[in-house]
Amino acid sequence: MNITLEAIEKVMELTGVEYKAAKEALEQTNGDVDEAVKLIRPETKDIGEDVKNLIDRLKKIVEEGNVDRIQIKKDEEIVLSVPVNIGIVGGILGLAAAPWALIAGSVAAFGLGCKLIVVKKDGSSDEVK
C-alpha cells in the first residue's frame, strides 16, 4: 500500500484532524481517502446545536437589558467584540439577525473552547455558559 502525502493532506483538509490521525485512517483503509474520511467523521462532533443553544441563552440575557457589549474570548484574548444597541434587540432595518449570525459563526469557527462574555453597562462581566 502506498499512502501519499497528497492523500494525507486531503484527509486532513476534509476532516480537520492532524497528520498522524489522517495517516492512521489511511493505513486502516488501504489508502482509500473516502473510506478514511468516513472512518474519522463519526468521531467528530457537530457543534451546531451547542452553538444554537448558547446563542439562545445570550439572546435572553440581552433582552433582559443592562448589556453594553458581547465579547468572544479565546485563551483570554478578545477575538470579537460586538456593541449591543437597539438594532441587535429590536431589528432596526431588518438587520437584527446579522450580529447573531456573526456571533454564532465566530463561536463555531473558534470552537466551544471560546468564552462568550456579556459586558454590562456598569463594567462588570459574566460568562454565558
Buried (B, 14 or more C-beta within 10 A) or exposed (E): EEBEEEBBEBBBEBBEBEEEBBBBBBEEBEBBBEBBBEBBEEEEEEEEEEBEEBBEBBBEBBEEEEBBBBBBBBEEEEBBEBEBEEBBBEEEEEEBEEBBEBBBEBBBEBEEEBBBBBBBEEEEBEEBE
